[in-house]
């Protein structure tokens, strides 16, 4: 799940990743994440209660985006899906630059 106009690439930077859903509505993205429909980039004020309750988990807890308190979240799983791990690796590499 990604905001409209967002482009993402695989961890190696070679393959484009197509989001399952593209949406500019945080509430819709939050509902989709809660329904196990994928990963969403959401503001902390919107999902703080769900994170505190363990319904959503931060995919990259050590990373914060400067200027905006956003979290990359997915439904609390027993393990991360391969595409979530790949997205996390890509974002870690990209955000370090």
ABEGO torsion letter per residue (X at the ends): XBBBGBBBBBAAGABBBBBABBBABAAAAAAAAAAGAEBBBBBAAAAAAAAAAGABBBABAABBBBGBBBBBBBBBBABBBAAAAAAAAAAAAAAAX
